Amino acid sequence: MSATARSLHASGPLVDAAWLAERLGQTGLVVLDSTTNIQAGANGHERIVPDREAFAAAHIPGARFVDLQGELSAPDAPFAFTLPDTRDLQQGLRALGVRQHDTLVVYSTGNPWWATRVWWTLQAHGLSRVHVLDGGLRHWAAAGLPLESGPARPWPAGDIVVPHADAFARTIDAAALQARLGDADLRLVNALPPDKFAGRTPVHGGRAGHIPGSLNLPAASLIDPATGLLRPAPDREALLRAQGLLDAGKEVVAYCGGGVSATLVLFALALAGRHDARLYDASLAEWAKRADLPIATLP
């Protein structure tokens, strides 16, 4: 714990390892490890694995493990990682011991979009004291900062009250999106790798390809592969601007395979000052499996 308590206010949704290290252990700070894996089975079905083993092997001291699918997603939705309603989200956060005025910092041991999915879910519901750790556990460890091991443990129930924000206004469904296809004022961005966008590799067992009219901005392109950190702000904004995602008067909708990696694009947009972009939450997990919806591929 720091010898001197420091303000838990951060200027934006991204915090770095030094910021967190100076505040680690302070009352009112909750660190969440959101590490999740999707494993493909021999039958083509995918299995969601909250990676408790990785957490037990090494995590930031005092971190709490969050099961994104089991605790912070709609429990009865037909698709994984679906945005929960206010009641279910509040129940999940209270089970994690989150109290009303806590500041949350979320990280992952691997791809940062697991952390940005948690960030997006919470801020969609009106929670503003939520931040993502730049570089996640990889950069934290590379900086020589402390780690601990051991399994996740239960926490005393929290008392957080989730605001009655219209979270679902931050999403768009398949019918509404289909009606907008071809609209010149829509920027529809696919956050998957180029091979999946082109249709050379199928997604979630459905038809290969992308929603017609989409542009491709892979979520991974926003990350420096050498460090795991987000690319510097000028580089990120150049990527967003090149795709027209910062154009005034244009609506932005992001999607991916299952509504997770697209949240990194939404996070980068928020860092650039754009907070009105929406998510097609079911993404290709729905679209690619519905024969009544159009799909496009590239040569």
VEXKE-668074 format. One line per 3 residues: their letters; for each residue x, y, z of N, C-alpha, C. Coordinates in Angstrom, 3 decimals, always signed. Layout:
N
A = X:Y:Z:X:Y:Z:X:Y:Z  ...
# end
This chain:
299
MSA = +0.848:-1.194:+0.000:+0.000:+0.000:+0.000:+0.880:+1.239:+0.000  +0.430:+2.263:-0.692:+1.190:+3.500:-0.718:+1.220:+4.122:+0.672  +2.348:+4.762:+0.991:+2.464:+5.412:+2.290:+1.511:+6.594:+2.388
TAR = +1.249:+7.272:+1.290:+0.365:+8.422:+1.262:-0.783:+8.141:+0.323  -2.002:+8.339:+0.815:-3.179:+8.117:-0.029:-3.201:+9.147:-1.145  -3.528:+8.691:-2.325:-3.590:+9.565:-3.486:-5.011:+9.587:-4.028
SLH = -5.320:+10.640:-4.739:-6.654:+10.764:-5.319:-6.916:+9.607:-6.274  -8.132:+9.061:-6.207:-8.525:+7.996:-7.115:-9.193:+8.540:-8.364  -9.211:+9.847:-8.482:-9.758:+10.451:-9.706:-8.723:+10.326:-10.827
ASG = -9.183:+9.855:-11.987:-8.326:+9.788:-13.172:-8.963:+10.646:-14.259  -8.127:+11.208:-15.108:-8.624:+12.166:-16.102:-9.377:+11.518:-17.250  -9.263:+10.204:-17.398:-9.950:+9.522:-18.482:-10.071:+8.042:-18.192
PLV = -10.621:+7.278:-19.107:-10.850:+5.858:-18.843:-9.607:+4.974:-18.902  -8.473:+5.513:-19.341:-7.238:+4.740:-19.423:-6.288:+5.176:-18.319  -5.765:+4.198:-17.567:-4.743:+4.501:-16.564:-3.523:+3.626:-16.837
DAA = -2.365:+4.113:-16.434:-1.153:+3.332:-16.671:-0.704:+2.626:-15.399  +0.320:+1.803:-15.532:+0.780:+0.990:-14.416:+1.293:+1.843:-13.259  +1.950:+2.954:-13.581:+2.479:+3.805:-12.514:+1.338:+4.392:-11.685
WLA = +0.275:+4.831:-12.363:-0.890:+5.391:-11.662:-1.462:+4.354:-10.695  -1.638:+3.127:-11.175:-2.227:+2.097:-10.330:-1.283:+1.697:-9.202  +0.011:+1.563:-9.506:+0.969:+1.136:-8.488:+1.012:+2.113:-7.316
ERL = +0.862:+3.397:-7.587:+0.893:+4.416:-6.532:-0.340:+4.371:-5.635  -1.407:+3.717:-6.108:-2.678:+3.707:-5.370:-3.088:+2.319:-4.895  -2.324:+1.309:-5.258:-2.686:-0.069:-4.961:-2.875:-0.265:-3.459
GQT = -3.982:-0.851:-3.092:-4.275:-1.105:-1.687:-5.073:-0.031:-1.008  -5.319:+1.094:-1.671:-6.100:+2.155:-1.039:-7.564:+1.751:-0.915  -8.180:+2.192:+0.151:-9.610:+1.992:+0.325:-10.362:+2.705:-0.790
GLV = -11.325:+2.016:-1.370:-12.109:+2.615:-2.444:-11.617:+2.262:-3.828  -10.497:+1.535:-3.918:-9.980:+1.101:-5.214:-10.208:-0.398:-5.351  -10.872:-0.792:-6.435:-11.114:-2.206:-6.719:-10.465:-2.544:-8.052
VLD = -9.604:-3.544:-8.051:-8.931:-3.991:-9.265:-9.567:-5.312:-9.696  -9.993:-5.365:-10.968:-10.680:-6.535:-11.493:-9.853:-7.183:-12.602  -9.616:-8.468:-12.474:-8.956:-9.267:-13.504:-10.055:-9.943:-14.321
STT = -10.146:-9.591:-15.602:-11.257:-10.057:-16.447:-10.828:-11.128:-17.441  -9.711:-11.789:-17.202:-9.153:-12.707:-18.183:-10.142:-13.802:-18.572  -10.353:-13.938:-19.866:-11.287:-14.912:-20.422:-10.656:-15.518:-21.667
NIQ = -10.965:-16.766:-21.928:-10.517:-17.418:-23.156:-11.708:-18.054:-23.851  -11.635:-18.131:-25.170:-12.617:-18.877:-25.943:-11.874:-20.028:-26.600  -12.270:-21.236:-26.262:-11.597:-22.426:-26.776:-12.487:-23.125:-27.788
AGA = -11.902:-23.447:-28.927:-12.639:-24.143:-29.982:-12.570:-25.642:-29.749  -13.728:-26.298:-29.786:-13.776:-27.734:-29.623:-13.676:-28.450:-30.958  -13.494:-29.751:-30.920:-13.353:-30.546:-32.148:-14.611:-30.525:-32.993
NGH = -15.769:-30.296:-32.348:-17.038:-30.275:-33.079:-17.387:-28.897:-33.631  -16.468:-27.957:-33.503:-16.699:-26.617:-34.019:-17.363:-25.681:-33.032  -17.860:-26.216:-31.930:-18.477:-25.373:-30.919:-17.394:-24.705:-30.073
ERI = -17.677:-23.499:-29.630:-16.713:-22.763:-28.834:-17.122:-22.775:-27.370  -16.136:-22.803:-26.518:-16.374:-22.861:-25.078:-15.753:-21.641:-24.420  -16.557:-20.942:-23.622:-16.085:-19.757:-22.906:-15.442:-20.213:-21.601
VPD = -14.210:-19.773:-21.381:-13.474:-20.203:-20.188:-13.020:-18.975:-19.406  -13.656:-18.689:-18.263:-13.087:-17.662:-17.376:-11.780:-18.190:-16.817  -10.678:-17.512:-17.099:-9.361:-18.110:-16.866:-8.896:-17.946:-15.424
REA = -9.521:-18.726:-14.560:-9.153:-18.697:-13.146:-7.753:-19.269:-12.914  -7.326:-20.171:-13.796:-5.985:-20.745:-13.635:-4.910:-19.694:-13.846  -5.093:-18.843:-14.879:-4.124:-17.764:-15.103:-4.120:-16.806:-13.932
FAA = -5.302:-16.521:-13.393:-5.385:-15.633:-12.229:-4.645:-16.241:-11.046  -4.861:-17.532:-10.806:-4.204:-18.180:-9.672:-2.692:-18.189:-9.829  -2.218:-18.275:-11.063:-0.773:-18.304:-11.303:-0.130:-16.956:-11.017
AHI = -0.794:-15.865:-11.404:-0.224:-14.531:-11.181:-1.296:-13.482:-11.423  -1.382:-12.553:-10.490:-2.304:-11.425:-10.657:-1.796:-10.231:-9.859  -2.362:-9.088:-10.137:-2.002:-7.879:-9.397:-2.460:-8.049:-7.942
PGA = -1.620:-7.707:-6.979:-1.992:-7.906:-5.576:-3.341:-7.274:-5.231  -4.186:-8.069:-4.596:-5.501:-7.591:-4.181:-6.563:-7.628:-5.251  -6.206:-8.040:-6.480:-7.184:-8.059:-7.565:-8.280:-9.086:-7.283
RFV = -9.443:-8.814:-7.830:-10.578:-9.727:-7.731:-10.839:-10.293:-9.124  -11.130:-11.569:-9.196:-11.385:-12.185:-10.493:-12.852:-12.015:-10.858  -13.088:-11.541:-12.091:-14.460:-11.379:-12.560:-14.716:-12.343:-13.711
DLQ = -15.790:-13.084:-13.598:-16.246:-13.979:-14.651:-17.169:-13.158:-15.551  -16.641:-12.685:-16.676:-17.381:-11.775:-17.538:-18.713:-12.365:-17.978  -18.698:-13.626:-18.419:-19.935:-14.249:-18.869:-20.859:-14.565:-17.697
GEL = -20.309:-15.090:-16.617:-21.140:-15.552:-15.515:-21.634:-14.471:-14.598  -20.901:-13.342:-14.487:-21.252:-12.314:-13.502:-21.671:-10.979:-14.101  -21.177:-10.651:-15.301:-21.449:-9.324:-15.853:-22.097:-9.384:-17.232
SAP = -22.786:-10.480:-17.549:-23.521:-10.602:-18.806:-24.939:-11.073:-18.509  -25.845:-10.842:-19.455:-27.233:-11.270:-19.272:-27.291:-12.788:-19.123  -27.923:-13.296:-18.061:-27.845:-14.730:-17.774:-28.608:-15.629:-18.743
DAP = -29.671:-15.132:-19.359:-30.516:-15.994:-20.192:-30.526:-15.580:-21.657  -29.551:-14.807:-22.078:-29.515:-14.333:-23.463:-29.090:-15.456:-24.399  -29.526:-15.401:-25.671:-29.138:-16.452:-26.617:-27.692:-16.364:-27.071
FAF = -27.026:-15.238:-26.797:-25.644:-15.049:-27.216:-24.780:-14.724:-26.005  -23.532:-15.137:-26.063:-22.602:-14.868:-24.963:-22.291:-13.374:-24.866  -21.924:-12.965:-23.657:-21.452:-11.595:-23.378:-22.502:-10.519:-23.683
TLP = -23.775:-10.874:-23.626:-24.832:-9.910:-23.905:-24.953:-8.909:-22.760  -25.207:-7.643:-23.097:-25.355:-6.597:-22.097:-26.449:-6.965:-21.100  -26.136:-6.984:-19.791:-27.158:-7.321:-18.796:-28.046:-6.128:-18.483
DTR = -29.190:-6.408:-17.876:-30.024:-5.302:-17.427:-29.480:-4.765:-16.103  -30.091:-3.700:-15.623:-29.590:-3.030:-14.421:-29.549:-3.966:-13.224  -30.613:-4.746:-13.042:-30.684:-5.629:-11.875:-29.576:-6.677:-11.892
DLQ = -29.377:-7.320:-13.049:-28.364:-8.377:-13.126:-26.957:-7.812:-12.973  -26.707:-6.637:-13.565:-25.383:-6.036:-13.423:-25.122:-5.662:-11.967  -26.104:-5.064:-11.326:-25.937:-4.677:-9.929:-25.672:-5.900:-9.055
QGL = -26.376:-6.978:-9.320:-26.169:-8.207:-8.552:-24.756:-8.737:-8.745  -24.269:-8.714:-10.001:-22.923:-9.197:-10.275:-21.860:-8.363:-9.602  -22.014:-7.045:-9.637:-21.026:-6.160:-9.014:-21.048:-6.279:-7.489
RAL = -22.226:-6.418:-6.921:-22.305:-6.582:-5.465:-21.648:-7.884:-5.025  -21.802:-8.932:-5.847:-21.155:-10.209:-5.527:-19.637:-10.082:-5.547  -19.126:-9.132:-6.320:-17.691:-8.865:-6.373:-17.240:-7.934:-5.248
GVR = -18.182:-7.521:-4.403:-17.842:-6.672:-3.276:-17.716:-5.204:-3.614  -18.241:-4.777:-4.766:-18.095:-3.383:-5.180:-19.060:-2.497:-4.390  -18.515:-1.427:-3.816:-19.312:-0.491:-3.026:-19.613:+0.768:-3.830
QHD = -20.497:+1.572:-3.288:-21.101:+2.657:-4.045:-20.099:+3.632:-4.656  -19.097:+4.004:-3.919:-18.187:+5.047:-4.411:-16.824:+4.489:-4.811  -16.742:+3.201:-5.052:-15.470:+2.605:-5.455:-15.045:+3.060:-6.846
TLV = -13.733:+3.121:-7.026:-13.142:+3.307:-8.348:-12.655:+1.945:-8.825  -13.013:+1.585:-10.054:-12.664:+0.275:-10.591:-11.593:+0.409:-11.661  -10.594:-0.467:-11.604:-9.588:-0.586:-12.657:-9.637:-2.031:-13.155
VYS = -9.835:-2.198:-14.452:-10.008:-3.520:-15.043:-8.792:-3.835:-15.907  -8.342:-5.086:-15.860:-7.240:-5.504:-16.725:-7.472:-6.937:-17.154  -6.665:-7.386:-18.109:-6.660:-8.773:-18.553:-5.213:-9.238:-18.629
TGN = -5.010:-10.546:-18.545:-3.659:-11.062:-18.712:-3.302:-11.193:-20.188  -4.294:-11.129:-21.067:-4.047:-11.284:-22.495:-4.613:-10.116:-23.280  -5.498:-10.414:-24.221:-6.049:-9.365:-25.074:-6.822:-8.325:-24.266
PWW = -6.590:-7.038:-24.524:-7.197:-6.000:-23.694:-8.696:-5.850:-23.888  -9.257:-6.458:-24.959:-10.695:-6.257:-25.173:-11.548:-6.965:-24.132  -10.989:-7.911:-23.394:-11.761:-8.459:-22.277:-11.970:-7.374:-21.222
ATR = -10.964:-6.556:-21.005:-11.094:-5.458:-20.048:-11.985:-4.353:-20.604  -11.849:-4.030:-21.892:-12.690:-2.963:-22.434:-14.146:-3.396:-22.523  -14.401:-4.706:-22.634:-15.798:-5.162:-22.610:-16.415:-4.882:-21.242
VWW = -15.665:-5.129:-20.167:-16.171:-4.808:-18.832:-16.379:-3.301:-18.723  -15.386:-2.518:-19.156:-15.519:-1.052:-19.134:-16.768:-0.618:-19.889  -16.971:-1.129:-21.100:-18.110:-0.707:-21.914:-19.427:-1.066:-21.232
TLQ = -19.516:-2.261:-20.675:-20.742:-2.694:-20.003:-21.090:-1.767:-18.855  -20.093:-1.428:-18.046:-20.356:-0.607:-16.863:-20.660:+0.833:-17.235  -19.906:+1.399:-18.184:-20.174:+2.798:-18.520:-21.483:+2.947:-19.289
AHG = -21.904:+1.908:-20.019:-23.205:+1.953:-20.683:-24.328:+2.088:-19.664  -24.096:+1.555:-18.473:-25.084:+1.636:-17.394:-24.893:+2.876:-16.523  -24.070:+3.810:-16.952:-23.937:+5.070:-16.245:-22.883:+5.104:-15.168
LSR = -22.043:+4.070:-15.070:-20.972:+4.064:-14.076:-19.728:+4.706:-14.688  -19.259:+5.770:-14.072:-18.169:+6.555:-14.672:-16.808:+6.298:-14.040  -16.777:+5.738:-12.851:-15.494:+5.537:-12.158:-14.915:+4.166:-12.521
VHV = -14.779:+3.943:-13.819:-14.295:+2.666:-14.338:-13.160:+2.944:-15.314  -12.031:+2.261:-15.152:-10.848:+2.514:-15.965:-10.233:+1.201:-16.425  -9.489:+1.280:-17.503:-8.786:+0.129:-18.059:-7.289:+0.345:-17.852
LDG = -6.601:-0.696:-17.394:-5.156:-0.615:-17.188:-4.443:-0.820:-18.509  -3.712:+0.169:-18.949:-2.983:+0.085:-20.214:-1.927:-1.020:-20.150  -1.972:-1.920:-21.127:-1.001:-3.000:-21.178:-1.334:-4.203:-20.330
GLR = -2.347:-4.084:-19.470:-2.776:-5.205:-18.661:-1.668:-5.809:-17.818  -1.824:-7.086:-17.497:-0.845:-7.749:-16.635:+0.510:-7.879:-17.317  +0.501:-7.998:-18.634:+1.770:-8.152:-19.363:+2.693:-6.962:-19.101
HWA = +2.183:-5.761:-19.234:+3.033:-4.592:-19.032:+3.343:-4.404:-17.550  +2.376:-4.687:-16.690:+2.605:-4.579:-15.247:+3.795:-5.450:-14.834  +3.803:-6.693:-15.306:+4.889:-7.610:-14.958:+6.206:-7.170:-15.579
AAG = +6.150:-6.693:-16.832:+7.372:-6.254:-17.509:+7.992:-5.054:-16.807  +7.168:-4.265:-16.130:+7.675:-3.097:-15.399:+8.253:-3.474:-14.050  +8.228:-4.765:-13.712:+8.794:-5.214:-12.446:+7.921:-4.922:-11.248
LPL = +6.633:-4.701:-11.464:+5.718:-4.386:-10.373:+5.263:-5.680:-9.695  +4.801:-5.591:-8.449:+4.540:-6.811:-7.669:+3.392:-7.649:-8.222  +3.535:-8.946:-8.031:+2.505:-9.911:-8.396:+2.234:-10.800:-7.194
ESG = +1.058:-11.392:-7.185:+0.792:-12.420:-6.186:+0.101:-13.587:-6.874  +0.056:-14.706:-6.211:-0.579:-15.893:-6.764:-1.611:-16.405:-5.782  -2.401:-17.357:-6.250:-3.433:-17.933:-5.406:-4.792:-17.796:-6.052
PAR = -5.725:-18.664:-5.684:-7.045:-18.649:-6.313:-7.874:-17.430:-5.935  -8.889:-17.171:-6.752:-9.823:-16.096:-6.438:-10.559:-16.432:-5.149  -10.866:-15.413:-4.369:-11.583:-15.649:-3.123:-12.874:-14.829:-3.090
PWP = -13.844:-15.245:-2.303:-15.090:-14.477:-2.210:-14.878:-13.173:-1.450  -15.733:-12.203:-1.714:-15.650:-10.903:-1.054:-16.964:-10.602:-0.353  -16.928:-9.842:+0.737:-18.197:-9.436:+1.361:-19.049:-8.681:+0.347
AGD = -20.338:-8.893:+0.393:-21.232:-8.273:-0.592:-21.102:-6.751:-0.573  -21.084:-6.180:-1.762:-21.028:-4.732:-1.883:-22.407:-4.111:-1.846  -22.445:-2.787:-1.949:-23.723:-2.073:-1.880:-23.927:-1.124:-3.057
IVV = -23.163:-1.321:-4.144:-23.271:-0.408:-5.272:-24.696:-0.395:-5.825  -25.129:+0.793:-6.209:-26.415:+0.966:-6.881:-26.119:+1.386:-8.310  -26.501:+0.570:-9.270:-26.274:+0.882:-10.679:-27.324:+1.878:-11.129
PHA = -26.918:+3.005:-11.724:-27.899:+3.999:-12.164:-28.874:+3.415:-13.188  -30.046:+4.001:-13.238:-31.042:+3.549:-14.216:-30.780:+4.246:-15.551  -29.583:+4.054:-16.075:-29.239:+4.619:-17.381:-29.867:+3.755:-18.472
DAF = -30.139:+4.362:-19.599:-30.715:+3.615:-20.724:-29.570:+2.929:-21.464  -29.058:+1.862:-20.846:-27.877:+1.204:-21.390:-28.115:+0.688:-22.797  -29.310:+0.220:-23.091:-29.557:-0.423:-24.376:-29.647:+0.577:-25.525
ART = -29.676:+1.874:-25.194:-29.564:+2.886:-26.242:-28.161:+2.909:-26.826  -27.206:+2.268:-26.137:-25.825:+2.206:-26.620:-25.606:+1.022:-27.552  -26.689:+0.298:-27.845:-26.594:-0.859:-28.728:-27.543:-0.683:-29.911
IDA = -27.397:-1.559:-30.902:-28.308:-1.618:-32.029:-28.569:-3.092:-32.313  -29.804:-3.425:-32.692:-30.100:-4.831:-32.964:-30.052:-5.102:-34.464  -30.214:-6.374:-34.832:-30.059:-6.777:-36.227:-31.077:-6.104:-37.137
AAL = -32.325:-6.000:-36.692:-33.364:-5.400:-37.537:-33.065:-3.935:-37.817  -32.689:-3.201:-36.778:-32.385:-1.782:-36.962:-31.150:-1.596:-37.829  -30.165:-2.458:-37.654:-28.946:-2.346:-38.451:-29.215:-2.699:-39.908
QAR = -29.990:-3.731:-40.148:-30.309:-4.098:-41.529:-31.016:-2.961:-42.250  -31.874:-2.256:-41.537:-32.601:-1.134:-42.142:-31.684:+0.029:-42.486  -30.514:+0.081:-41.852:-29.586:+1.193:-42.078:-28.511:+0.875:-43.117
LGD = -28.436:-0.370:-43.575:-27.384:-0.738:-44.524:-27.493:+0.122:-45.777  -26.357:+0.630:-46.220:-26.327:+1.500:-47.387:-26.493:+2.964:-47.058  -26.755:+3.305:-45.813:-26.915:+4.701:-45.387:-25.543:+5.387:-45.423
ADL = -25.456:+6.471:-46.161:-24.175:+7.175:-46.310:-23.706:+7.805:-45.004  -24.613:+7.991:-44.060:-24.245:+8.596:-42.782:-23.831:+7.570:-41.738  -23.805:+6.298:-42.116:-23.422:+5.245:-41.186:-22.001:+4.782:-41.449
RLV = -21.197:+4.712:-40.403:-19.883:+4.095:-40.447:-19.977:+2.796:-39.655  -20.020:+1.688:-40.372:-20.169:+0.380:-39.763:-18.801:-0.287:-39.754  -18.244:-0.499:-38.572:-16.857:-0.935:-38.475:-16.762:-2.339:-37.885
NAL = -16.072:-3.211:-38.602:-15.803:-4.586:-38.201:-14.420:-4.619:-37.560  -14.342:-5.120:-36.310:-13.088:-5.070:-35.547:-12.290:-6.363:-35.609  -12.656:-7.270:-36.505:-11.977:-8.561:-36.597:-10.731:-8.480:-37.475
PPD = -9.861:-9.468:-37.410:-8.671:-9.493:-38.271:-9.066:-9.548:-39.749  -8.182:-9.099:-40.635:-8.508:-9.031:-42.069:-8.968:-10.352:-42.677  -8.395:-11.489:-42.233:-8.797:-12.763:-42.832:-10.241:-13.112:-42.488
KFA = -10.660:-12.780:-41.289:-12.052:-13.023:-40.911:-12.979:-12.029:-41.600  -12.543:-10.780:-41.714:-13.344:-9.777:-42.418:-13.564:-10.187:-43.867  -12.510:-10.663:-44.516:-12.601:-11.032:-45.928:-13.453:-12.277:-46.149
GRT = -13.561:-13.101:-45.123:-14.333:-14.328:-45.261:-13.486:-15.552:-45.513  -12.179:-15.416:-45.343:-11.308:-16.574:-45.532:-11.335:-17.504:-44.323  -11.767:-16.966:-43.190:-11.870:-17.747:-41.961:-13.244:-17.511:-41.354
PVH = -14.010:-18.565:-41.067:-15.351:-18.365:-40.496:-15.284:-17.883:-39.058  -16.384:-17.325:-38.595:-16.481:-16.790:-37.242:-17.629:-17.481:-36.507  -17.323:-18.052:-35.356:-18.343:-18.656:-34.495:-19.193:-19.696:-35.221
GGR = -18.621:-20.387:-36.180:-19.350:-21.464:-36.828:-20.420:-21.030:-37.799  -20.540:-19.738:-38.070:-21.537:-19.251:-39.014:-20.939:-19.021:-40.390  -21.670:-18.307:-41.243:-21.157:-17.991:-42.570:-19.945:-17.079:-42.454
AGH = -18.999:-17.284:-43.336:-17.800:-16.449:-43.344:-18.113:-15.119:-44.012  -17.425:-14.051:-43.560:-17.574:-12.750:-44.193:-17.950:-11.657:-43.212  -18.472:-10.564:-43.758:-18.802:-9.396:-42.951:-20.149:-8.826:-43.383
IPG = -20.678:-7.942:-42.587:-21.932:-7.280:-42.921:-21.670:-6.333:-44.090  -22.490:-6.370:-45.138:-22.237:-5.512:-46.304:-22.125:-4.036:-45.915  -21.157:-3.373:-46.541:-20.936:-1.961:-46.264:-19.990:-1.686:-45.116
SLN = -19.483:-2.749:-44.503:-18.569:-2.569:-43.371:-17.194:-2.119:-43.832  -16.521:-1.411:-42.955:-15.096:-1.155:-43.102:-14.380:-1.985:-42.048  -13.108:-2.215:-42.237:-12.356:-3.091:-41.345:-11.297:-2.312:-40.581
LPA = -11.459:-2.276:-39.267:-10.431:-1.728:-38.383:-10.165:-2.764:-37.299  -9.204:-3.660:-37.520:-8.949:-4.712:-36.530:-8.606:-4.127:-35.166  -9.242:-4.659:-34.135:-8.956:-4.171:-32.788:-7.471:-4.280:-32.468
ASL = -6.833:-5.340:-32.947:-5.410:-5.539:-32.658:-4.536:-4.440:-33.240  -5.013:-3.734:-34.271:-4.208:-2.665:-34.883:-4.057:-1.464:-33.951  -4.865:-1.407:-32.904:-4.797:-0.304:-31.951:-3.777:-0.564:-30.850
IDP = -3.153:-1.747:-30.878:-2.223:-2.160:-29.831:-0.812:-2.245:-30.389  +0.163:-1.814:-29.603:+1.567:-1.993:-29.964:+1.944:-3.437:-29.652  +2.231:-4.258:-30.665:+2.497:-5.676:-30.392:+3.752:-5.907:-29.562
ATG = +4.677:-4.957:-29.583:+5.923:-5.142:-28.837:+5.733:-4.979:-27.336  +4.750:-4.192:-26.929:+4.575:-3.877:-25.508:+3.226:-4.303:-24.945  +2.224:-4.464:-25.803:+0.870:-4.727:-25.333:+0.130:-3.475:-24.921
LLR = +0.803:-2.322:-24.985:+0.162:-1.047:-24.666:-0.660:-0.568:-25.856  -1.633:+0.279:-25.582:-2.313:+0.939:-26.687:-1.315:+1.811:-27.435  -1.503:+1.927:-28.725:-0.647:+2.825:-29.500:-0.819:+4.253:-28.997
PAP = +0.193:+5.104:-29.183:+0.074:+6.497:-28.739:-1.163:+7.170:-29.332  -1.694:+8.138:-28.616:-2.943:+8.791:-29.031:-2.906:+9.295:-30.472  -1.842:+9.957:-30.934:-1.845:+10.424:-32.328:-1.972:+9.287:-33.334
DRE = -1.345:+8.145:-33.034:-1.415:+6.999:-33.939:-2.819:+6.390:-33.934  -3.401:+6.266:-32.741:-4.764:+5.722:-32.650:-5.748:+6.609:-33.402  -5.638:+7.899:-33.176:-6.583:+8.814:-33.808:-6.399:+8.861:-35.313
ALL = -5.177:+8.667:-35.780:-4.948:+8.616:-37.227:-5.656:+7.415:-37.837  -5.618:+6.269:-37.138:-6.318:+5.083:-37.622:-7.823:+5.310:-37.651  -8.348:+5.920:-36.608:-9.783:+6.191:-36.545:-10.201:+7.191:-37.615
RAQ = -9.392:+8.219:-37.777:-9.724:+9.265:-38.753:-9.659:+8.736:-40.179  -8.708:+7.868:-40.445:-8.558:+7.317:-41.795:-9.793:+6.520:-42.216  -10.505:+5.981:-41.256:-11.715:+5.207:-41.541:-12.979:+6.056:-41.429
GLL = -12.817:+7.335:-41.189:-13.976:+8.225:-41.092:-14.735:+8.113:-39.795  -14.129:+7.517:-38.775:-14.852:+7.289:-37.530:-14.905:+8.520:-36.633  -14.154:+9.546:-36.977:-14.208:+10.803:-36.224:-14.902:+11.894:-37.014
DAG = -15.503:+11.536:-38.151:-16.201:+12.527:-38.982:-17.456:+13.028:-38.278  -17.595:+14.337:-38.197:-18.794:+14.920:-37.594:-20.017:+14.548:-38.427  -21.108:+14.266:-37.743:-22.351:+13.962:-38.436:-22.485:+12.527:-38.906
KEV = -21.477:+11.707:-38.694:-21.549:+10.312:-39.097:-21.793:+9.436:-37.866  -22.734:+8.519:-37.993:-23.005:+7.583:-36.900:-22.053:+6.400:-36.998  -21.532:+5.968:-35.863:-20.607:+4.841:-35.832:-21.246:+3.666:-35.095
VAY = -21.206:+2.509:-35.732:-21.619:+1.249:-35.105:-20.473:+0.267:-35.270  -20.066:-0.364:-34.179:-18.971:-1.332:-34.212:-19.509:-2.727:-33.917  -18.862:-3.713:-34.514:-19.214:-5.109:-34.230:-17.989:-5.976:-34.451
CGG = -18.106:-7.252:-34.070:-17.001:-8.199:-34.239:-17.608:-9.592:-34.286  -16.980:-10.561:-33.640:-17.542:-11.894:-33.630:-18.618:-12.071:-32.584  -18.397:-11.475:-31.397:-19.350:-11.652:-30.315:-19.499:-10.455:-29.407
GVS = -19.162:-9.255:-29.915:-19.360:-8.049:-29.120:-18.289:-7.781:-28.091  -17.090:-8.347:-28.276:-16.014:-8.149:-27.308:-14.888:-7.300:-27.896  -14.214:-7.781:-28.947:-13.084:-7.013:-29.491:-13.535:-5.663:-30.036
ATL = -14.800:-5.541:-30.473:-15.296:-4.252:-30.956:-15.293:-3.195:-29.865  -15.343:-3.619:-28.596:-15.331:-2.625:-27.523:-13.988:-1.921:-27.406  -12.913:-2.520:-27.938:-11.639:-1.804:-27.943:-11.694:-0.629:-28.916
VLF = -12.385:-0.797:-30.037:-12.596:+0.320:-30.961:-13.427:+1.402:-30.282  -14.487:+1.010:-29.577:-15.316:+1.981:-28.867:-14.518:+2.682:-27.774  -13.621:+1.962:-27.132:-12.760:+2.551:-26.104:-11.832:+3.583:-26.725
ALA = -11.222:+3.246:-27.870:-10.341:+4.200:-28.552:-11.117:+5.435:-28.997  -12.343:+5.244:-29.440:-13.181:+6.386:-29.816:-13.467:+7.271:-28.606  -13.746:+6.649:-27.458:-13.994:+7.426:-26.244:-12.756:+8.217:-25.845
LAG = -11.577:+7.602:-25.963:-10.336:+8.326:-25.654:-10.126:+9.505:-26.586  -10.657:+9.388:-27.809:-10.541:+10.476:-28.782:-11.662:+11.499:-28.637  -12.539:+11.299:-27.642:-13.598:+12.270:-27.374:-14.939:+11.931:-27.989
RHD = -15.030:+10.761:-28.613:-16.307:+10.369:-29.225:-16.972:+9.299:-28.363  -18.112:+9.669:-27.750:-18.776:+8.788:-26.795:-20.134:+8.298:-27.287  -20.490:+8.606:-28.522:-21.834:+8.290:-29.007:-21.888:+7.065:-29.904
ARL = -20.766:+6.397:-30.125:-20.762:+5.211:-30.987:-21.528:+4.079:-30.300  -22.124:+3.232:-31.118:-22.929:+2.122:-30.595:-22.304:+0.777:-30.952  -22.776:-0.250:-30.251:-22.293:-1.607:-30.448:-23.428:-2.488:-30.949
YDA = -23.163:-3.253:-32.012:-24.069:-4.341:-32.376:-23.659:-5.499:-31.484  -24.369:-5.657:-30.396:-23.914:-6.514:-29.306:-23.830:-7.983:-29.716  -24.820:-8.495:-30.425:-24.809:-9.905:-30.835:-23.797:-10.167:-31.942
SLA = -23.459:-9.141:-32.708:-22.422:-9.208:-33.734:-22.606:-10.423:-34.647  -21.509:-10.976:-35.155:-21.611:-12.082:-36.109:-22.071:-13.390:-35.466  -22.054:-13.457:-34.141:-22.607:-14.630:-33.482:-24.074:-14.800:-33.858
EWA = -24.736:-13.679:-34.129:-26.107:-13.720:-34.627:-26.162:-13.601:-36.152  -25.561:-12.531:-36.679:-25.717:-12.185:-38.091:-25.253:-13.313:-39.019  -24.117:-13.909:-38.717:-23.536:-14.922:-39.605:-24.327:-16.222:-39.616
KRA = -25.205:-16.401:-38.635:-25.979:-17.639:-38.558:-27.412:-17.477:-39.056  -27.783:-16.250:-39.446:-29.134:-16.016:-39.926:-29.135:-15.893:-41.455  -29.764:-16.860:-42.118:-29.768:-16.891:-43.581:-30.535:-15.728:-44.185
DLP = -31.399:-15.066:-43.390:-32.180:-13.945:-43.915:-31.400:-12.634:-43.913  -30.182:-12.638:-43.354:-29.367:-11.427:-43.304:-28.221:-11.538:-44.298  -27.937:-10.465:-45.033:-26.897:-10.536:-46.075:-25.496:-10.604:-45.507
IAT = -24.610:-11.253:-46.219:-23.204:-11.359:-45.829:-22.349:-11.086:-47.054  -21.198:-10.480:-46.857:-20.301:-10.147:-47.968:-18.917:-10.729:-47.710  -18.215:-11.029:-48.779:-16.836:-11.512:-48.674:-15.957:-10.728:-49.651
LP = -14.660:-10.879:-49.500:-13.698:-10.274:-50.414:-12.977:-11.375:-51.177  -12.482:-11.094:-52.376:-11.742:-12.117:-53.152:-10.535:-12.624:-52.379
# end
